[in-house]
């Protein structure tokens, strides 16, 4: 897994990313593998690093990216 060196986020941004990840995972059928959660998290971190702060958009784009990888 890629390490995001030099990337830091404010507590508010971390809360937004957490919200997006939790909501994305909730939409998936159980059981959700740890690999799937890691892919979603990576996508959300990438979006946040690009300046995205909309949790709904982050959730949808992370799920879309996940769908294209499976």
C-alpha positions in Angstrom: 0.0 0.0 0.0 1.3 3.4 -0.9 2.4 5.6 2.0 1.2 9.2 1.8 4.4 11.0 2.8 4.1 14.7 3.3 0.4 14.6 3.4 -1.4 15.9 6.4 -5.0 16.7 7.1 -6.8 18.8 9.6 -9.1 17.2 12.2 -12.1 18.5 10.3 -10.9 16.9 7.1 -10.2 13.6 8.9 -13.7 13.6 10.2 -15.1 14.2 6.7 -13.0 11.4 5.3 -14.1 9.1 8.1 -17.7 9.9 7.4 -17.3 9.2 3.7 -15.5 5.9 4.3 -18.1 4.7 6.9 -21.0 5.6 4.6 -19.3 3.9 1.6 -18.8 0.7 3.6 -22.4 0.8 4.7 -23.6 0.7 1.1 -21.7 -2.6 0.3 -23.1 -6.0 0.9 -21.6 -7.9 3.9 -19.1 -9.2 4.4 -16.8 -6.4 3.3 -13.2 -7.5 3.0 -10.4 -5.5 4.6 -8.9 -5.1 1.1 -12.1 -3.4 -0.1 -12.0 -1.1 2.9 -8.4 -0.3 2.1 -9.2 0.5 -1.5 -12.0 2.8 -0.5 -9.8 4.5 2.1 -7.0 5.1 -0.4 -9.5 6.6 -2.9 -10.9 8.9 -0.3 -7.4 10.0 0.9 -6.5 10.7 -2.7 -9.6 12.8 -3.2 -8.9 14.7 0.1 -5.3 15.3 -1.0 -6.7 16.9 -4.2 -8.8 19.3 -2.1 -12.2 17.5 -2.1 -14.1 18.1 1.1 -17.6 17.0 0.2 -18.2 13.6 2.0 -21.0 12.6 -0.3 -19.0 13.2 -3.4 -16.0 11.4 -1.8 -18.2 8.4 -1.0 -19.6 8.2 -4.5 -16.3 8.7 -6.3 -14.6 6.1 -4.0 -17.4 3.6 -4.7 -17.2 4.3 -8.5 -13.4 3.7 -8.4 -13.9 0.5 -6.5 -16.5 -0.6 -9.1 -14.1 -0.1 -11.9 -11.3 -2.1 -10.2 -13.5 -5.2 -9.7 
